[in-house]
Amino acid sequence: MKEERVTQHRRPRRTATAAAIATVLLAGALTTTSAQALPPETVRRAAATDTPSRAALFRAAGEHHQVPEAVLLAVSYLQSRWDHHGGAPSMDAGYGPMHLTDAGTAPAEAPHHSDGDEDPRGDASRPTLPHREVDEDPEDLPATLRTLDRASALTGLPASRLRTDPAANIEGGAALLAAHQRSTGAPLSSDPAQWYGAVAAYSGATETGAARRFADDVFSLINTGESRRTDDGTVVTLPPTPVGPATAQLDGLGLKATPPGAECPRDLGCSWLPAPYRMLSEEPGDFGNHDLSDRPNNQAVDYIVIHDTEATWDTTLRLVQDPTYVSWHYSLRSADGHIANHLRGKDVGWHAGNWYVNSKAIGLEHEGFLAQGGQWYTEAMYRTSARLVRHLARKYDVPLDRAHIIGHDNVPGTVPANVAGMHQDPGPYWDWDHYFDLLGKPFKAQGRPTSSLVTIHPDYSANTEPYYCGATPADLCPVHGSASVTLRTEPRDDAPLVTDIGIRPTPGTWSVYNHAARVSTGQKYVVAERRGDWTALWYLGQKGWFKDDPRRAKTLPAKGLVARLRPGLDSAPLYGRAYPEVEAYPAGIPVQPLVPLAYTLRPGQSYSVGQTVNGEYYHSKTFELAGHTVVRGSLVYHQVQYGHRIMFVRADDVQLTSADRLPHRPN
């Protein structure tokens, strides 16, 4: 079964006329060198048809460069799902339907584990990990991040057009594929089966496993077919075509062998690139860059945490192989979705900034640059990430929902002092709706239509809130879809945004980095009030309002448990970690204090419950596993969706109620 069929957006369909298609193609031809100009018969043929514009561009570029249309379409789908994204760059500085990369134009930023005040380990019982500056040299970027330059040289089209014009971009991608085909020594054949080597080379992979997996995914798409309405409002269709590709061509690319030993499904072609574990000095607790454990035998894995790297692939691998730095379990490359495995699932990485979450999580770092204004992730990376997460969820019995598959931006600070420094990745442009479709767990309406518990579910493409990407509101991002909905203090368009008192005393702004007043696709909240087209959710101890046009609803009715304050109490504290009571700690293990955050649950408020857990603390301060202890207590917590981040409330402080029993909130 294909993961997606034709997507029906609610925006009006715009069908390009044949004349418009010819104009776009001819304009592209006039800017190329004479040797590369589109033949006149190609332009005339496009003008004589009524083919949707995006499809016509693929057909014309394929004919011009003698690339089979099926190959060009399938490669593009795995990069961008045929979307142009309004000329906005991907998180990996890739542009357009063919994801031509131009990372040299993006400003260098520190990796996200180096910014802010977050300690990736998040264990207050140990010294804070030192921060460091890691420079990206724009003059030393790999070829995979400069494919736009090569496409420009091949076609004669200026880089600016390759970034902003979908016709030029598709031309550039077709030229690159043809160049890869020639470099393999194969002819420019009309038979898609003869393009396996060129497709593998287009991925940019240097390892056999990664190149094979990307090429296999392309030819799987060719065999199964795909159809989708793209962001120009027209439908592109890749008809199913049985093809047995010439896989032996891979042997002629001179690629490196894939390092064996990864904990990964065989078909993903993952590399094993271990994070080093070694003593750093004679001090017993001075070791890195992770902790040994024996999960799931000693602790359950409850979370899979989605990050982006804010660094290039090569820099990311250098960092995770530094014993004095931090660690995570898997890295995923943008262009081709390749996966490198760094830690065994039984061990604990230092990545989420919260030791309770780290000790019970698997961390996935996706190559991307939210801090550089990137606005989308590649389909290749979404697909391999989803396949990996499905595997991990089965292996560790992790529920596929937003209470357990969380972003780094959903992880709470452990104590009030570090709430403001927690990170914001993967940000509002991670398409949770599409991701959960790929996970095989699409978000659906549940329960009665009037349920007061709702799942956040905006139409990603149509949900274009005006975020800004730079240092000030003047640096507006290009208009783009988003998985997030922003909340206001009152039901009116000019009301301030909701304030997160743990981060700042005043309302924030529309920055992509400010998630304090945002809810995200898949998260569940309780409706506090409705007024006309406006809906208020219980959020951070207050009512957060958003406009919810019933013709383009941003929520789905949901089922589940809801936590409300126990009668007789004035308030209940919220915690960033579910640690045991003092009496649970054995002699010799320092007690971890139960420090509440700056938030409270008050009478009349209700919050969605994600899971119920007993207090637990993983004591790991020695190099040898034999010195590690899991402290378990009798104190019970409920995990609640209190704000954008999950938090914990003591079970004794609240009552649980089924959402079906909550009173309906009429307009």
C-alpha positions in Angstrom: 0.0 0.0 0.0 1.3 3.4 -0.9 1.8 5.8 1.9 0.0 8.6 0.2 -2.4 9.1 -2.7 -3.7 12.3 -4.2 -3.8 14.9 -1.4 -7.0 17.0 -1.5 -6.0 20.5 -0.2 -8.8 22.9 0.5 -7.1 25.7 -1.5 -8.7 26.4 -5.0 -7.2 24.3 -7.7 -5.2 26.2 -10.2 -4.5 24.5 -13.5 -1.8 26.1 -15.7 -2.7 26.7 -19.3 -0.7 25.3 -22.1 0.4 28.8 -23.1 1.7 29.4 -19.5 3.6 26.1 -19.6 5.2 27.1 -22.9 6.1 30.5 -21.5 7.9 29.0 -18.5 9.7 26.4 -20.6 10.7 29.0 -23.2 11.9 31.4 -20.5 14.1 28.7 -19.2 15.5 28.0 -22.7 16.4 31.6 -23.3 18.6 31.8 -20.3 20.6 28.6 -21.1 23.7 28.4 -23.2 23.0 27.7 -26.9 24.3 24.1 -26.4 21.9 23.5 -23.6 18.8 25.3 -24.8 15.5 23.4 -25.0 14.8 22.2 -28.5 12.0 24.1 -30.2 10.0 21.0 -30.8 10.0 20.4 -27.0 8.5 23.8 -26.4 5.9 23.4 -29.2 4.9 20.0 -27.8 4.4 21.4 -24.3 2.4 24.2 -25.7 0.2 21.8 -27.6 -0.8 19.8 -24.6 -3.1 20.5 -21.6 -0.8 18.7 -19.1 -0.6 20.2 -15.6 2.3 22.5 -15.4 4.5 20.8 -12.9 4.1 17.5 -14.8 4.9 19.2 -18.0 8.2 20.6 -16.6 9.3 17.1 -15.6 8.4 15.7 -19.0 10.2 18.5 -20.9 13.4 18.3 -18.7 13.5 14.5 -19.1 13.2 14.7 -22.8 15.8 17.4 -23.1 18.4 15.5 -21.1 17.3 12.1 -22.2 16.4 11.0 -18.6 13.4 8.6 -18.4 10.5 10.6 -17.0 9.8 7.8 -14.4 13.4 8.1 -13.1 13.2 11.9 -12.8 9.9 11.8 -11.1 10.8 9.2 -8.6 14.1 10.8 -7.7 12.3 14.2 -7.2 9.6 12.6 -5.1 12.1 11.2 -2.6 13.7 14.7 -2.4 10.7 17.0 -2.2 7.5 15.1 -3.1 7.5 17.3 -6.3 7.0 20.5 -4.3 8.8 23.8 -4.9 8.3 25.2 -1.4 8.0 28.7 -2.8 11.8 28.8 -3.3 12.4 28.3 0.5 15.4 26.1 1.3 15.1 22.8 3.0 16.6 22.2 6.4 19.7 21.1 4.5 19.9 24.1 2.2 18.4 22.3 -0.7 16.1 24.1 -3.2 13.2 23.1 -5.3 11.7 19.9 -6.5 15.1 18.3 -7.2 16.6 19.5 -3.8 19.6 21.2 -5.4 21.9 22.1 -2.5 23.5 25.5 -1.9 24.7 25.3 1.7 27.4 28.0 1.1 24.7 30.6 1.0 23.5 29.8 4.5 25.0 31.5 7.5 27.1 29.3 9.7 25.6 28.5 13.1 26.8 26.4 16.0 25.4 22.9 16.4 22.3 23.0 18.5 23.9 21.1 21.4 26.3 24.0 21.7 23.8 26.9 21.9 21.7 28.2 24.7 22.1 27.0 28.3 20.9 23.4 27.9 23.2 20.7 29.3 22.5 17.8 26.9 23.1 15.3 29.7 20.6 17.0 32.0 21.8 15.2 35.1 22.0 17.6 38.0 24.0 15.1 40.1 27.0 15.5 37.8 28.9 18.6 36.6 27.4 20.4 33.7 28.9 19.5 30.3 31.0 22.3 28.9 29.7 24.2 25.9 31.9 24.6 22.8 32.0 26.5 19.6 32.1 24.4 16.4 32.7 26.3 13.2 31.4 25.3 9.8 33.7 26.4 7.1 31.6 27.5 4.1 34.6 27.0 1.8 35.0 23.4 2.9 31.5 22.0 2.4 31.1 18.6 0.8 30.0 18.2 -2.8 26.6 16.9 -1.6 25.9 20.3 -0.2 26.9 22.1 -3.4 24.9 20.3 -6.1 23.3 23.6 -7.3 26.7 24.9 -8.4 27.3 21.8 -10.6 23.7 22.0 -12.0 24.4 25.7 -12.9 27.6 24.7 -14.7 25.9 21.9 -16.6 22.9 24.0 -17.8 24.3 27.5 -17.9 21.4 28.6 -15.7 22.3 31.1 -13.0 22.2 29.9 -9.4 19.4 32.4 -8.5 17.1 30.8 -11.0 17.9 27.3 -10.0 16.9 28.3 -6.4 13.7 30.1 -7.2 12.3 28.8 -10.6 10.8 25.3 -10.5 11.3 24.9 -14.3 15.0 25.7 -14.0 15.4 23.6 -10.9 14.0 20.5 -12.6 16.2 21.2 -15.6 19.2 21.3 -13.2 18.2 18.0 -11.6 17.8 16.3 -14.9 21.2 17.5 -16.1 22.8 16.1 -12.9 21.2 12.7 -13.4 22.4 12.6 -17.0 25.9 13.6 -15.9 25.9 10.8 -13.4 24.7 8.4 -16.0 27.5 9.4 -18.4 30.1 9.1 -15.5 29.1 5.5 -15.0 29.9 4.8 -18.6 26.2 3.9 -19.3 24.3 5.3 -22.3 21.5 7.8 -21.9 19.0 5.0 -22.3 15.2 5.3 -22.4 15.0 2.2 -20.2 14.6 3.2 -16.5 16.3 -0.1 -15.5 19.6 1.1 -16.9 19.7 4.1 -14.5 20.2 2.4 -11.2 23.9 3.5 -10.9 23.1 7.2 -11.8 20.2 7.2 -9.2 22.6 5.8 -6.6 25.2 8.5 -7.5 22.5 11.3 -7.3 22.0 10.4 -3.6 25.5 11.7 -2.9 26.1 8.7 -0.7 29.7 7.5 -0.3 28.7 4.2 1.3 27.3 1.2 -0.6 24.5 0.6 1.8 23.2 4.1 1.7 23.5 4.4 -2.1 21.7 1.0 -2.6 18.9 1.9 -0.2 18.2 5.2 -1.9 18.3 3.6 -5.4 16.1 0.8 -4.2 13.6 3.3 -2.8 13.5 5.2 -6.1 12.8 2.0 -8.1 10.3 0.8 -5.6 8.4 4.1 -6.3 8.6 3.5 -10.0 7.2 0.0 -9.5 4.3 1.1 -7.2 3.6 4.5 -8.7 2.5 7.7 -6.9 0.1 10.6 -7.5 -0.1 13.8 -5.6 -1.4 17.4 -5.9 1.7 19.6 -5.7 2.1 23.0 -4.2 1.3 24.7 -7.6 -2.2 23.2 -7.3 -1.8 20.6 -10.1 -1.5 16.8 -10.0 1.6 15.0 -10.9 1.3 11.3 -11.5 4.0 8.6 -11.7 2.2 5.6 -13.2 3.2 2.2 -11.8 5.8 0.6 -14.1 7.3 -2.8 -13.5 11.1 -2.4 -13.6 13.9 -4.8 -12.7 16.8 -2.4 -12.2 20.4 -3.2 -13.2 21.6 -3.3 -9.5 25.1 -4.5 -10.6 25.8 -1.0 -11.7 26.4 -0.1 -8.0 29.6 -2.0 -8.0 31.1 0.4 -10.6 30.7 3.6 -8.4 33.7 3.0 -6.3 31.8 3.5 -3.0 33.1 2.6 0.4 31.8 -0.5 2.2 29.1 0.2 4.8 30.6 -0.2 8.3 28.8 -3.3 9.7 27.2 -3.9 13.1 24.4 -1.3 13.2 21.2 -2.1 15.2 19.0 -1.4 12.2 16.7 -3.2 9.8 18.8 -4.8 7.1 17.0 -3.0 4.2 17.9 0.5 5.6 21.6 0.0 5.0 22.7 1.7 8.2 26.3 2.3 9.1 27.8 1.5 12.5 29.9 4.5 13.6 30.2 4.1 17.4 30.3 7.0 19.9 33.5 6.4 21.9 33.2 5.4 25.5 36.3 6.0 27.5 37.8 7.5 30.7 38.9 11.1 30.3 41.0 11.5 33.4 41.7 9.7 36.7 38.6 11.0 38.3 36.1 8.1 38.6 33.2 10.1 37.1 35.1 11.7 34.3 34.1 9.7 31.3 32.2 10.1 28.1 30.3 10.5 25.9 27.4 8.4 27.1 26.4 6.0 29.9 26.3 2.3 29.8 23.0 0.7 30.7 21.0 -2.5 30.1 17.7 -1.3 28.6 15.0 -2.6 28.4 16.0 -5.1 31.2 16.7 -2.4 33.8 14.5 0.4 32.4 11.8 0.7 29.8 12.4 2.8 26.8 9.4 5.2 26.8 10.4 7.9 24.3 11.9 8.3 20.9 13.2 11.9 20.6 13.3 13.7 17.2 16.1 16.3 16.9 17.7 18.3 14.1 21.4 18.7 14.1 22.0 22.4 13.2 25.2 21.1 11.6 26.3 19.4 8.4 26.5 15.6 8.2 30.3 15.6 8.4 30.4 17.9 11.5 27.6 15.8 13.1 29.7 12.7 12.8 32.8 14.4 14.2 30.9 15.6 17.2 29.3 12.3 18.1 32.7 10.6 17.8 34.3 13.0 20.3 34.5 11.3 23.7 34.4 14.6 25.5 31.2 15.8 23.8 27.6 14.5 23.6 25.9 11.5 22.0 22.7 10.2 20.5 21.7 6.9 19.0 21.2 7.6 15.3 22.0 10.3 12.8 20.0 10.7 9.6 21.4 12.4 6.5 19.1 14.8 4.6 19.8 14.2 0.9 19.4 10.5 0.8 18.1 9.5 4.3 21.1 7.5 5.2 21.3 6.4 8.9 24.4 6.1 11.0 24.0 4.2 14.3 26.2 5.5 17.2 24.9 3.9 20.4 23.4 0.5 21.3 19.8 0.9 22.3 20.6 -0.5 25.7 22.8 2.5 26.5 21.9 6.1 27.4 22.8 9.0 25.2 23.4 12.6 26.2 21.1 14.6 23.9 17.7 15.7 25.3 18.8 18.0 28.1 16.8 16.0 30.7 18.4 13.0 32.5 15.0 11.4 33.2 14.1 11.5 29.5 17.6 10.6 28.3 17.6 7.5 30.5 14.3 6.3 29.0 14.8 7.5 25.4 16.3 6.8 22.0 17.6 9.9 20.3 17.5 10.5 16.5 19.4 13.5 15.0 18.2 14.6 11.6 20.5 16.7 9.5 19.0 20.1 9.3 19.4 23.9 10.0 16.4 25.5 11.7 18.7 28.2 12.8 19.5 29.0 9.1 16.0 29.5 8.0 15.3 26.1 6.6 11.7 25.3 6.1 11.3 21.7 5.0 12.8 18.2 5.3 13.4 15.8 2.5 11.1 12.9 1.8 14.1 10.5 1.8 14.9 11.4 5.4 11.2 11.3 6.5 10.9 7.8 5.1 14.0 6.2 6.5 13.3 7.9 9.9 9.8 6.5 9.9 11.0 3.0 9.0 13.6 3.2 11.8 11.1 4.5 14.4 8.6 1.8 13.5 11.4 -0.8 14.1 12.4 0.8 17.4 8.8 1.1 18.6 8.2 -2.6 17.9 11.5 -3.6 19.6 11.0 -1.5 22.7 7.2 -1.4 22.9 6.9 2.3 22.5 3.4 3.6 21.6 3.2 5.5 18.3 1.7 8.7 19.6 2.8 12.2 20.4 3.1 11.4 24.1 6.0 9.0 23.3 7.3 10.1 19.8 8.3 13.6 20.8 10.5 16.4 19.5 13.4 17.8 21.4 11.2 20.9 21.8 8.7 18.8 23.7 11.2 17.8 26.4 10.8 19.7 29.7 13.5 21.5 31.6 14.4 19.6 34.8 14.3 22.6 37.2 13.2 26.2 36.8 16.7 27.5 36.2 17.1 25.5 32.9 13.6 25.8 31.4 14.5 28.9 29.3 17.6 27.2 27.8 15.9 24.1 26.5 16.0 23.7 22.7 13.4 24.3 20.0 14.2 21.6 17.3 12.9 20.1 15.1 10.7 23.2 15.0 7.4 24.1 13.4 8.3 22.8 9.9 8.7 19.2 10.9 5.6 17.6 9.2 4.2 15.5 12.1 1.1 14.6 10.1 3.0 13.2 7.1 5.5 11.5 9.5 2.7 9.7 11.4 1.2 8.7 8.0 4.6 7.1 7.2 4.6 5.4 10.6 1.3 3.8 9.8 -0.5 5.7 12.6 -2.3 8.6 10.9 -4.1 11.0 13.1 -7.9 10.4 12.9 -11.0 11.7 14.6 -11.9 9.6 17.7 -14.8 9.8 20.1 -17.8 12.0 19.8 -17.6 15.0 17.4 -18.3 17.3 20.3 -15.4 15.9 22.5 -13.7 18.5 24.7 -10.4 16.6 24.2 -8.9 17.4 20.8 -5.9 16.4 18.7 -4.1 19.3 17.0 -4.4 18.8 13.3 -4.0 21.8 10.9 -3.7 21.3 7.2 0.1 21.6 6.9 0.2 23.2 3.5 -2.5 25.7 4.2 -1.3 26.5 7.7 1.0 29.5 6.8 1.5 31.5 10.0 3.9 34.4 9.6 7.0 33.2 11.4 10.3 35.1 11.2 13.6 33.3 10.8 16.2 35.9 11.8 17.1 38.0 14.8 14.2 40.4 14.5 10.5 40.3 13.3 11.7 42.1 10.2 13.4 38.9 9.0 10.2 37.2 7.9 10.5 33.6 6.6 9.1 32.9 3.1 5.4 31.8 3.4 5.4 28.1 4.1 3.2 25.5 5.7 3.7 24.5 9.3 2.6 21.9 11.8 2.1 24.4 14.6 -0.8 26.6 15.7 0.0 29.8 17.7 -2.1 30.7 20.7 -3.3 34.1 21.9 -4.4 35.5 25.2 -7.8 36.6 23.9 -10.1 35.6 21.0 -9.0 38.4 18.7 -6.5 38.8 15.9 -4.5 41.5 17.7 -4.2 39.9 21.1 -0.8 39.2 22.5 0.6 35.7 22.3 0.3 33.4 25.4 3.2 33.9 27.8 5.3 31.1 29.2 6.3 32.3 32.6 9.1 29.7 32.8 10.8 31.4 29.8 10.0 35.1 30.0 7.7 37.4 31.9 6.2 39.0 28.7 4.6 37.6 25.6 7.0 36.2 22.9 7.0 36.8 19.1 6.2 34.9 16.0 9.8 33.6 15.7 10.3 30.0 14.5 12.4 29.6 17.7 9.6 30.6 20.1 7.4 27.6 20.8 6.2 29.0 24.1 2.8 29.8 22.6 2.5 27.0 20.1 0.7 23.7 19.9 1.8 21.1 17.4 0.2 18.4 15.2 -0.7 15.3 17.1 -0.6 16.8 20.6 -3.8 16.6 22.6 -5.4 19.4 24.6 -8.6 20.1 26.4 -11.0 22.7 25.1 -11.5 25.4 27.8 -14.0 27.6 25.9 -15.4 28.4 22.5 -16.6 31.8 21.2 -17.7 31.8 17.6 -14.8 30.8 15.4 -12.3 31.0 18.3 -11.3 28.1 20.5 -9.4 28.2 23.8 -7.3 25.4 25.1 -6.0 24.8 28.6 -2.3 25.6 28.1 0.3 26.5 30.6 -2.3 27.2 33.3 -4.3 29.7 31.1 -6.6 29.8 28.1 -4.8 29.9 24.8 -6.9 31.0 21.9 -6.8 30.3 18.2 -9.1 30.8 15.3 -10.6 27.5 14.2 -12.7 27.9 11.0 -15.0 24.9 10.9 -14.5 24.7 7.1 -10.8 24.2 7.7 -10.7 22.8 11.2 -7.3 22.7 13.0 -8.4 20.0 15.5 -9.9 16.5 15.5 -12.1 15.1 18.3 -10.0 12.8 20.5 -10.4 10.1 23.1 -8.2 9.6 26.2 -7.7 10.4 29.8 -7.7 13.9 31.3 -6.2 15.0 34.6 -8.0 17.5 36.8 -7.1 18.9 40.2 -8.3 16.8 43.1 -11.1 18.4 45.0 -10.0 20.2 48.1 -6.6 21.3 46.7 -5.9 24.9 45.7 -3.2 23.9 43.1 -0.8 21.1 42.2 2.9 21.6 41.1 4.3 20.4 37.7 7.6 18.6 37.4 10.1 18.2 34.6 11.2 14.7 35.7 9.4 11.9 37.4 11.9 11.1 40.2 11.2 8.8 43.2 10.4 10.0 46.8 13.3 10.6 49.2 12.7 7.3 51.1 13.3 5.2 47.9 17.0 6.0 47.7 19.4 3.4 49.1 22.4 4.3 51.1 25.3 5.6 49.1 23.1 7.1 46.3 22.5 10.8 46.6 18.9 11.8 46.8 17.6 13.8 43.8 15.3 16.6 45.1 11.8 16.9 43.8 12.0 20.4 42.4 8.7 21.7 41.0 8.8 24.0 37.9 7.2 27.4 37.9 3.9 26.0 36.7 0.8 24.8 38.6 -2.4 23.0 37.8 -5.4 24.9 39.2 -9.1 24.3 39.8 -11.2 24.1 36.6 -8.2 23.3 34.3 -7.8 19.9 32.5 -4.9 18.4 30.7 -4.4 15.4 28.4 -2.6 12.4 30.1 0.0 10.6 28.0 1.1 7.9 30.4 1.3 7.0 34.1 4.7 6.1 35.6 6.3 5.3 38.9 9.1 7.6 40.0 12.5 6.4 38.7 16.1 7.6 38.7 19.0 6.1 36.9 22.2 6.5 39.0 25.2 6.3 36.7 28.3 8.0 37.9 30.9 5.3 37.4 32.6 4.0 34.2 31.7 0.4 34.8 28.1 -0.8 34.4 28.3 -2.7 37.7 28.2 0.6 39.6 24.9 1.7 38.1 21.6 1.5 39.9 18.0 2.2 39.0 16.2 3.7 42.0 12.4 3.0 41.9 9.9 4.5 44.2 6.2 4.2 45.0 5.4 7.8 44.0 3.2 7.8 40.9 3.1 10.5 38.2 0.9 11.2 35.3 2.6 12.7 32.2 0.5 15.6 31.0 0.5 17.8 27.9 0.6 21.0 29.9 2.2 23.3 27.4 4.2 22.7 24.2 6.4 20.5 26.4 5.3 17.4 28.4 5.4 17.6 32.2 4.6 15.4 35.2 2.0 15.8 38.0 1.8 13.6 41.1 -1.1 11.2 40.8 -2.2 12.0 44.4 -2.8 15.7 43.3 -5.2 15.0 40.4 -8.2 12.9 39.4 -8.3 11.1 36.0 -11.4 11.4 33.9 -12.2 9.9 30.5 -12.6 12.6 27.9 -16.0 11.1 27.1 -17.2 12.2 30.5 -16.1 15.8 30.2 -18.9 18.4 29.6 -19.3 19.5 26.1 -18.2 23.2 25.6 -20.8 24.7 23.2 -20.2 27.8 21.1 
